[in-house]
Amino acid sequence: MTLSVTRTTHGLVLGGGLAGMLTARVLRRHLDQVTVIERDELPEGPHHRKGLPQARHAHLLWSGGARLIESLLPGTTERLQAAGARRIGVYRDMVSLTAYGWQQRFPETQFLFAASRPLLDWTVRDLTLADRQITVRSRTEAVALLGDATRVTAVTVRDLDQDTTTDLTADLVVDTTGRGSRLGKWLDALDVPAPQEDVVDSGITYATRVYRAPGRTADSFPMVSVHSDYRTREPGRFGLILPVEDGQWIVTLSGTRGSEPPTDVDGFTAFAKDLAHPLISELIGLATPLTPVQGSRSTANRRRYYERDTVRPENLIALGDAVAGFNPVYGHGMSAAARSAAALDRALRRNLGTPELAAAAQRGISRAVDDPWNLATAQDVFYPNCRIQADDPRLEEELNSQERFTELVCTAGLNTAPVAAAVAGVSALAAPATSLQSPAVLGALRGGTTPAPDAPTLTDEEWARVNAPADQD
């Protein structure tokens, strides 16, 4: 691809979600103008929108992703905290029953931001669109690619209100339309083979209800999570209390195939009580419900290997959930998108104006999603009736071979500080999975471990805050 230095260069981003906005920001670093195509009417503020129904569930922005977003959009962290997003220290501000036991609350080595998804999206979108050379065409969808197997010359878009179509030319096109991406179909029309696709589907479903935080916990309370033990080979059940802005708790319950959480109030309450520990049930019993229960089922791990294609347009790239979508229970989707955007930025710096750009970018994006993909599938594959559709038959074999080491490290990390720090780095997507085999970790494993906590790690002061009158100083 050769870009003329005498004319305006234009990038086209399909999809205006968080991945799309980060992509638009990256493209603008290298191109003169960027246009974002989005089906929804994007709200002017941190509000829910129709095209992102899963936004009502709990979302985590781990430190690995948060740091990358801050590097792309300086001021993001400050804006989030000013709007009430909670900064949760890992593991200082977490009460967590893992598959291996209760986690000791070590001093912070990583962090995450706890906020509603609309606030996270709005903060990134508002900062991105402060650049007037980035524009959004809302209520518009992409319907076809024009060009051939070597290059996309334009994208046909349809105005959903007027039902009219327009062909938009661009030097570079990036698909960030998410799990429902139609890129494979569009490529077929250009005689480009569809990418290999792997699916690991544990059948997990979600149910979420928002509560007003009880007592004096509105400004200070740990994140609480309860996981089941995948090693039992029983259907998994999970629960999460996420303290967010405006003194609210987002409470998300989830279960794998055969143990799906109900979406009626009585069923939701009963499911919480039947988790591996009743802590979440006890806490929400003290909180005030603010919403009905909302459900979601689009949760399979799905990965498309565009980097393996030997035939591809040199100016077409896929990113975000259009490449890899994850079981949301691990909270890695937004951070994976940030990692992918950073990989795209590196590819543009090195390859803009060359025919190698798309191939180099897809390889970098693939490397960016490797760790979150492996983390998401490593446990899901062991739940009963998990459906695996993979061209690579080694997937399940490799995960089985890793299981013993993962169990050893994660068990030691419950009450061994150096191992806990390494696990936190990997979980936060701030360190590669290979860091779990560092000399410090292996040395700590050889030294043996002490018993992990045998009960929830809420402090007496935190319990007092839960039970205090809400207006007490």
PAVEX-632718 format. One record per residue (C-alpha): x, y, z. Coordinates in nm, 3 decimals, always signed. Layout:
[[X, Y, Z]]
...
//
This chain:
[[+0.000, +0.000, +0.000]]
[[+0.148, +0.335, -0.104]]
[[+0.017, +0.651, +0.061]]
[[+0.060, +0.978, -0.124]]
[[+0.218, +1.260, +0.076]]
[[+0.032, +1.518, -0.135]]
[[-0.325, +1.424, -0.039]]
[[-0.532, +1.368, +0.271]]
[[-0.506, +1.016, +0.411]]
[[-0.819, +0.857, +0.552]]
[[-0.883, +0.566, +0.786]]
[[-1.218, +0.392, +0.828]]
[[-1.312, +0.216, +1.152]]
[[-1.613, -0.016, +1.149]]
[[-1.766, -0.014, +1.497]]
[[-1.776, +0.261, +1.758]]
[[-1.733, +0.066, +2.080]]
[[-1.431, +0.082, +2.307]]
[[-1.213, -0.115, +2.064]]
[[-1.327, +0.108, +1.777]]
[[-1.247, +0.428, +1.964]]
[[-0.901, +0.306, +2.064]]
[[-0.845, +0.207, +1.701]]
[[-0.958, +0.550, +1.580]]
[[-0.714, +0.713, +1.820]]
[[-0.430, +0.494, +1.690]]
[[-0.514, +0.558, +1.322]]
[[-0.526, +0.930, +1.382]]
[[-0.164, +0.917, +1.499]]
[[-0.068, +0.814, +1.147]]
[[-0.345, +0.938, +0.913]]
[[-0.499, +1.279, +0.849]]
[[-0.863, +1.186, +0.901]]
[[-1.054, +0.897, +1.058]]
[[-1.422, +0.809, +1.021]]
[[-1.599, +0.571, +1.259]]
[[-1.906, +0.383, +1.132]]
[[-2.149, +0.290, +1.411]]
[[-2.499, +0.135, +1.400]]
[[-2.612, +0.296, +1.725]]
[[-2.681, +0.657, +1.810]]
[[-2.395, +0.699, +2.056]]
[[-2.518, +0.865, +2.377]]
[[-2.385, +1.201, +2.492]]
[[-2.273, +1.079, +2.829]]
[[-2.222, +0.756, +3.026]]
[[-2.551, +0.593, +2.929]]
[[-2.649, +0.247, +2.808]]
[[-2.708, +0.189, +2.438]]
[[-2.903, -0.076, +2.251]]
[[-2.606, -0.223, +2.063]]
[[-2.417, -0.317, +2.380]]
[[-2.662, -0.510, +2.599]]
[[-2.379, -0.687, +2.784]]
[[-2.272, -0.348, +2.921]]
[[-2.512, -0.398, +3.212]]
[[-2.291, -0.672, +3.354]]
[[-1.973, -0.624, +3.554]]
[[-1.665, -0.521, +3.354]]
[[-1.307, -0.496, +3.477]]
[[-1.034, -0.279, +3.330]]
[[-0.716, -0.446, +3.450]]
[[-0.397, -0.246, +3.498]]
[[-0.229, -0.391, +3.188]]
[[-0.505, -0.249, +2.972]]
[[-0.551, +0.069, +3.177]]
[[-0.186, +0.168, +3.135]]
[[-0.205, +0.117, +2.759]]
[[-0.524, +0.321, +2.731]]
[[-0.363, +0.596, +2.936]]
[[-0.064, +0.597, +2.700]]
[[-0.297, +0.633, +2.401]]
[[-0.536, +0.877, +2.569]]
[[-0.359, +1.071, +2.844]]
[[-0.601, +1.176, +3.114]]
[[-0.821, +0.865, +3.099]]
[[-0.727, +0.750, +3.448]]
[[-0.787, +1.092, +3.602]]
[[-1.122, +1.127, +3.425]]
[[-1.241, +0.786, +3.541]]
[[-1.153, +0.849, +3.903]]
[[-1.305, +1.198, +3.895]]
[[-1.630, +1.041, +3.772]]
[[-1.632, +0.797, +4.063]]
[[-1.466, +0.488, +3.917]]
[[-1.307, +0.280, +4.190]]
[[-0.939, +0.187, +4.177]]
[[-0.911, -0.164, +4.320]]
[[-0.567, -0.275, +4.438]]
[[-0.480, -0.636, +4.354]]
[[-0.499, -0.812, +4.600]]
[[-0.528, -0.545, +4.870]]
[[-0.885, -0.446, +4.786]]
[[-1.016, -0.787, +4.687]]
[[-1.199, -1.056, +4.884]]
[[-1.176, -1.356, +4.657]]
[[-1.258, -1.724, +4.679]]
[[-1.074, -1.877, +4.383]]
[[-1.094, -2.231, +4.250]]
[[-0.806, -2.308, +4.487]]
[[-0.916, -2.132, +4.805]]
[[-0.940, -1.790, +4.970]]
[[-0.683, -1.538, +4.849]]
[[-0.466, -1.359, +5.106]]
[[-0.499, -0.980, +5.073]]
[[-0.140, -0.891, +4.993]]
[[-0.027, -0.529, +4.932]]
[[-0.108, -0.399, +4.587]]
[[+0.116, -0.501, +4.297]]
[[-0.144, -0.449, +4.021]]
[[-0.480, -0.276, +4.007]]
[[-0.806, -0.261, +3.817]]
[[-1.069, +0.004, +3.757]]
[[-1.420, -0.081, +3.866]]
[[-1.684, +0.124, +3.688]]
[[-1.999, +0.077, +3.486]]
[[-1.929, -0.009, +3.123]]
[[-2.111, +0.306, +3.000]]
[[-1.874, +0.521, +3.207]]
[[-1.568, +0.339, +3.074]]
[[-1.689, +0.366, +2.714]]
[[-1.795, +0.729, +2.745]]
[[-1.462, +0.834, +2.897]]
[[-1.265, +0.675, +2.614]]
[[-1.509, +0.801, +2.349]]
[[-1.514, +1.159, +2.476]]
[[-1.136, +1.183, +2.488]]
[[-1.102, +1.023, +2.144]]
[[-1.356, +1.249, +1.977]]
[[-1.194, +1.560, +2.119]]
[[-0.980, +1.530, +1.805]]
[[-1.196, +1.699, +1.540]]
[[-1.031, +1.496, +1.267]]
[[-1.204, +1.187, +1.406]]
[[-1.573, +1.184, +1.315]]
[[-1.856, +0.938, +1.375]]
[[-2.129, +0.843, +1.130]]
[[-2.390, +0.703, +1.367]]
[[-2.698, +0.505, +1.271]]
[[-2.489, +0.370, +0.985]]
[[-2.370, +0.017, +0.913]]
[[-2.113, -0.135, +0.680]]
[[-2.271, -0.375, +0.429]]
[[-1.992, -0.467, +0.184]]
[[-1.628, -0.424, +0.092]]
[[-1.536, -0.303, -0.254]]
[[-1.211, -0.406, -0.418]]
[[-1.042, -0.740, -0.461]]
[[-0.826, -0.991, -0.278]]
[[-0.529, -0.754, -0.277]]
[[-0.686, -0.426, -0.171]]
[[-1.009, -0.275, -0.041]]
[[-1.093, +0.039, -0.234]]
[[-1.407, +0.141, -0.045]]
[[-1.671, +0.026, +0.203]]
[[-2.041, +0.042, +0.121]]
[[-2.233, +0.179, +0.418]]
[[-2.607, +0.214, +0.471]]
[[-2.780, +0.497, +0.653]]
[[-3.030, +0.312, +0.874]]
[[-3.270, +0.604, +0.897]]
[[-3.274, +0.700, +0.528]]
[[-3.213, +0.345, +0.394]]
[[-2.961, +0.482, +0.147]]
[[-2.613, +0.352, +0.068]]
[[-2.283, +0.530, +0.011]]
[[-1.938, +0.408, -0.089]]
[[-1.665, +0.548, +0.137]]
[[-1.307, +0.531, +0.016]]
[[-1.025, +0.482, +0.265]]
[[-0.654, +0.413, +0.273]]
[[-0.699, +0.176, +0.565]]
[[-1.005, -0.013, +0.696]]
[[-1.023, -0.171, +1.043]]
[[-1.312, -0.397, +1.146]]
[[-1.398, -0.366, +1.517]]
[[-1.764, -0.471, +1.488]]
[[-1.731, -0.735, +1.757]]
[[-1.852, -1.092, +1.794]]
[[-2.110, -1.048, +1.520]]
[[-1.855, -0.932, +1.264]]
[[-1.954, -1.011, +0.905]]
[[-1.599, -0.974, +0.778]]
[[-1.577, -1.338, +0.675]]
[[-1.884, -1.299, +0.452]]
[[-1.750, -0.976, +0.301]]
[[-1.413, -1.139, +0.230]]
[[-1.584, -1.428, +0.058]]
[[-1.731, -1.181, -0.190]]
[[-1.373, -1.073, -0.269]]
[[-1.263, -1.437, -0.318]]
[[-1.067, -1.431, +0.007]]
[[-1.102, -1.747, +0.219]]
[[-1.262, -1.716, +0.560]]
[[-1.015, -1.739, +0.851]]
[[-0.973, -2.045, +1.068]]
[[-1.196, -2.014, +1.375]]
[[-1.175, -2.180, +1.716]]
[[-1.460, -2.184, +1.968]]
[[-1.447, -2.291, +2.333]]
[[-1.801, -2.260, +2.465]]
[[-1.868, -2.356, +2.826]]
[[-2.226, -2.234, +2.787]]
[[-2.180, -1.971, +3.054]]
[[-2.466, -1.727, +3.102]]
[[-2.494, -1.412, +3.310]]
[[-2.746, -1.245, +3.537]]
[[-2.687, -0.899, +3.682]]
[[-2.863, -0.670, +3.925]]
[[-2.753, -0.327, +4.045]]
[[-2.779, -0.239, +4.415]]
[[-2.727, +0.067, +4.630]]
[[-2.426, -0.011, +4.848]]
[[-2.526, -0.075, +5.211]]
[[-2.412, +0.108, +5.524]]
[[-2.105, +0.322, +5.480]]
[[-1.953, +0.127, +5.190]]
[[-2.032, +0.368, +4.906]]
[[-1.677, +0.506, +4.887]]
[[-1.471, +0.224, +5.026]]
[[-1.532, -0.149, +4.999]]
[[-1.340, -0.432, +4.836]]
[[-1.444, -0.618, +4.525]]
[[-1.589, -0.956, +4.627]]
[[-1.577, -1.265, +4.406]]
[[-1.667, -1.629, +4.457]]
[[-1.560, -1.891, +4.203]]
[[-1.632, -2.261, +4.190]]
[[-1.363, -2.527, +4.154]]
[[-1.338, -2.633, +3.789]]
[[-1.137, -2.939, +3.897]]
[[-1.453, -3.105, +4.031]]
[[-1.576, -3.126, +3.669]]
[[-1.912, -2.998, +3.792]]
[[-2.091, -2.704, +3.628]]
[[-1.931, -2.379, +3.738]]
[[-2.102, -2.107, +3.941]]
[[-1.956, -1.762, +3.993]]
[[-2.051, -1.443, +4.172]]
[[-1.906, -1.091, +4.176]]
[[-1.979, -0.773, +4.367]]
[[-1.821, -0.481, +4.182]]
[[-1.830, -0.147, +4.368]]
[[-1.870, +0.126, +4.104]]
[[-1.953, +0.495, +4.078]]
[[-2.250, +0.663, +4.246]]
[[-2.240, +0.438, +4.552]]
[[-2.362, +0.136, +4.357]]
[[-2.273, -0.232, +4.343]]
[[-2.299, -0.425, +4.018]]
[[-2.370, -0.784, +4.120]]
[[-2.314, -1.036, +3.844]]
[[-2.386, -1.408, +3.883]]
[[-2.284, -1.657, +3.616]]
[[-2.288, -2.029, +3.553]]
[[-2.167, -2.273, +3.292]]
[[-2.387, -2.509, +3.093]]
[[-2.615, -2.696, +3.330]]
[[-2.598, -2.433, +3.605]]
[[-2.729, -2.114, +3.444]]
[[-2.840, -1.835, +3.681]]
[[-3.210, -1.744, +3.668]]
[[-3.319, -1.395, +3.569]]
[[-3.613, -1.369, +3.808]]
[[-3.552, -1.205, +4.145]]
[[-3.622, -1.512, +4.360]]
[[-3.406, -1.735, +4.141]]
[[-3.124, -1.478, +4.140]]
[[-3.132, -1.461, +4.520]]
[[-3.133, -1.840, +4.554]]
[[-2.845, -1.880, +4.306]]
[[-2.631, -1.636, +4.507]]
[[-2.699, -1.834, +4.823]]
[[-2.591, -2.158, +4.654]]
[[-2.247, -2.034, +4.546]]
[[-1.940, -2.206, +4.693]]
[[-1.969, -1.961, +4.985]]
[[-2.273, -1.754, +5.089]]
[[-2.076, -1.430, +5.137]]
[[-2.225, -1.256, +4.832]]
[[-2.574, -1.360, +4.936]]
[[-2.515, -1.217, +5.285]]
[[-2.385, -0.887, +5.149]]
[[-2.657, -0.825, +4.891]]
[[-2.913, -0.907, +5.158]]
[[-2.802, -0.584, +5.324]]
[[-2.807, -0.379, +5.001]]
[[-3.098, -0.208, +4.826]]
[[-3.193, -0.337, +4.477]]
[[-3.209, -0.064, +4.213]]
[[-3.282, -0.260, +3.894]]
[[-3.446, -0.580, +3.777]]
[[-3.225, -0.876, +3.686]]
[[-3.069, -0.859, +3.338]]
[[-2.947, -1.173, +3.156]]
[[-2.695, -1.240, +2.880]]
[[-2.587, -1.550, +2.685]]
[[-2.335, -1.436, +2.421]]
[[-2.029, -1.554, +2.610]]
[[-1.837, -1.820, +2.415]]
[[-1.463, -1.783, +2.366]]
[[-1.426, -1.733, +1.991]]
[[-1.106, -1.663, +1.799]]
[[-1.052, -1.598, +1.429]]
[[-0.697, -1.643, +1.298]]
[[-0.671, -1.374, +1.032]]
[[-0.293, -1.375, +1.067]]
[[-0.281, -1.724, +0.912]]
[[-0.441, -1.611, +0.586]]
[[-0.199, -1.619, +0.294]]
[[-0.436, -1.410, +0.081]]
[[-0.558, -1.083, +0.226]]
[[-0.618, -0.722, +0.123]]
[[-0.313, -0.521, +0.221]]
[[-0.517, -0.242, +0.381]]
[[-0.776, -0.441, +0.579]]
[[-0.731, -0.531, +0.949]]
[[-0.954, -0.688, +1.215]]
[[-0.928, -0.604, +1.586]]
[[-1.113, -0.652, +1.916]]
[[-1.392, -0.909, +1.952]]
[[-1.395, -0.943, +1.573]]
[[-1.067, -1.133, +1.627]]
[[-1.106, -1.278, +1.978]]
[[-1.402, -1.264, +2.212]]
[[-1.369, -1.402, +2.565]]
[[-1.582, -1.543, +2.841]]
[[-1.643, -1.218, +3.034]]
[[-1.593, -1.381, +3.377]]
[[-1.218, -1.319, +3.346]]
[[-1.260, -0.950, +3.260]]
[[-1.000, -0.944, +2.984]]
[[-1.194, -0.813, +2.684]]
[[-1.120, -0.441, +2.725]]
[[-0.755, -0.498, +2.812]]
[[-0.715, -0.731, +2.513]]
[[-0.858, -0.457, +2.292]]
[[-0.608, -0.208, +2.437]]
[[-0.321, -0.452, +2.377]]
[[-0.440, -0.501, +2.020]]
[[-0.464, -0.126, +1.959]]
[[-0.108, -0.088, +2.084]]
[[+0.002, -0.367, +1.847]]
[[-0.169, -0.186, +1.560]]
[[+0.014, +0.134, +1.654]]
[[+0.349, -0.047, +1.639]]
[[+0.265, -0.198, +1.301]]
[[+0.167, +0.142, +1.162]]
[[+0.493, +0.297, +1.281]]
[[+0.695, +0.026, +1.111]]
[[+0.492, -0.064, +0.804]]
[[+0.267, +0.225, +0.701]]
[[+0.292, +0.270, +0.327]]
[[+0.408, -0.088, +0.262]]
[[+0.218, -0.397, +0.138]]
[[+0.313, -0.573, +0.463]]
[[+0.102, -0.353, +0.689]]
[[-0.208, -0.571, +0.730]]
[[-0.009, -0.893, +0.771]]
[[+0.224, -0.736, +1.027]]
[[-0.067, -0.582, +1.217]]
[[-0.263, -0.909, +1.232]]
[[+0.043, -1.095, +1.360]]
[[+0.089, -0.836, +1.632]]
[[-0.279, -0.844, +1.726]]
[[-0.267, -1.223, +1.743]]
[[+0.025, -1.210, +1.984]]
[[-0.163, -0.950, +2.189]]
[[-0.462, -1.182, +2.241]]
[[-0.263, -1.503, +2.299]]
[[-0.238, -1.469, +2.677]]
[[-0.599, -1.362, +2.741]]
[[-0.717, -1.639, +2.507]]
[[-0.517, -1.902, +2.694]]
[[-0.629, -1.770, +3.033]]
[[-0.995, -1.774, +2.929]]
[[-0.991, -2.123, +2.777]]
[[-0.763, -2.289, +3.034]]
[[-1.046, -2.336, +3.284]]
[[-1.353, -2.327, +3.058]]
[[-1.243, -2.637, +2.871]]
[[-1.277, -2.848, +3.186]]
[[-1.640, -2.767, +3.264]]
[[-1.897, -3.036, +3.174]]
[[-2.041, -3.018, +2.823]]
[[-1.796, -2.751, +2.713]]
[[-1.822, -2.745, +2.335]]
[[-1.491, -2.720, +2.157]]
[[-1.480, -2.651, +1.786]]
[[-1.117, -2.616, +1.691]]
[[-0.917, -2.700, +1.383]]
[[-0.617, -2.754, +1.609]]
[[-0.673, -3.085, +1.794]]
[[-0.387, -3.003, +2.032]]
[[-0.593, -2.737, +2.213]]
[[-0.740, -2.965, +2.477]]
[[-0.420, -3.172, +2.506]]
[[-0.209, -2.862, +2.573]]
[[-0.453, -2.729, +2.830]]
[[-0.455, -3.063, +3.010]]
[[-0.075, -3.067, +3.019]]
[[-0.071, -2.717, +3.174]]
[[-0.333, -2.793, +3.437]]
[[-0.100, -2.935, +3.702]]
[[+0.143, -2.641, +3.685]]
[[-0.143, -2.389, +3.691]]
[[-0.287, -2.559, +3.999]]
[[+0.051, -2.553, +4.174]]
[[+0.115, -2.185, +4.100]]
[[-0.235, -2.060, +4.179]]
[[-0.250, -2.257, +4.505]]
[[+0.087, -2.119, +4.614]]
[[-0.021, -1.770, +4.516]]
[[-0.300, -1.773, +4.774]]
[[-0.054, -1.716, +5.058]]
[[+0.294, -1.672, +4.906]]
[[+0.366, -1.310, +4.820]]
[[+0.614, -1.352, +4.529]]
[[+0.389, -1.605, +4.358]]
[[+0.080, -1.393, +4.422]]
[[+0.252, -1.094, +4.260]]
[[+0.337, -1.301, +3.952]]
[[-0.019, -1.436, +3.925]]
[[-0.154, -1.082, +3.964]]
[[+0.071, -0.959, +3.683]]
[[-0.053, -1.227, +3.446]]
[[-0.418, -1.187, +3.547]]
[[-0.394, -0.811, +3.495]]
[[-0.237, -0.865, +3.150]]
[[+0.058, -0.661, +3.275]]
[[+0.309, -0.948, +3.247]]
[[+0.340, -1.241, +3.006]]
[[+0.224, -1.586, +3.113]]
[[+0.587, -1.702, +3.090]]
[[+0.663, -1.489, +3.399]]
[[+0.498, -1.762, +3.607]]
[[+0.810, -1.969, +3.538]]
[[+1.054, -1.702, +3.654]]
[[+1.332, -1.797, +3.900]]
[[+1.156, -1.604, +4.177]]
[[+0.834, -1.798, +4.131]]
[[+1.001, -2.137, +4.091]]
[[+1.215, -2.069, +4.397]]
[[+0.910, -1.980, +4.603]]
[[+0.737, -2.299, +4.488]]
[[+1.034, -2.509, +4.601]]
[[+1.029, -2.338, +4.938]]
[[+0.682, -2.466, +5.020]]
[[+0.374, -2.269, +5.119]]
[[+0.175, -2.191, +5.430]]
[[-0.198, -2.255, +5.454]]
[[-0.428, -2.011, +5.278]]
[[-0.705, -1.829, +5.467]]
[[-0.992, -2.061, +5.552]]
[[-1.264, -1.795, +5.562]]
[[-1.361, -1.471, +5.387]]
[[-1.097, -1.204, +5.435]]
[[-1.327, -0.909, +5.506]]
[[-1.187, -0.712, +5.797]]
[[-1.380, -0.626, +6.113]]
[[-1.380, -0.262, +6.000]]
[[-1.530, -0.357, +5.661]]
[[-1.802, -0.562, +5.827]]
[[-1.875, -0.266, +6.053]]
[[-1.908, -0.037, +5.751]]
[[-2.153, -0.277, +5.587]]
[[-2.373, -0.287, +5.896]]
[[-2.349, +0.082, +5.992]]
[[-2.643, +0.318, +5.927]]
[[-2.595, +0.476, +5.587]]
[[-2.593, +0.831, +5.728]]
[[-2.340, +0.755, +6.003]]
[[-2.017, +0.959, +5.990]]
//
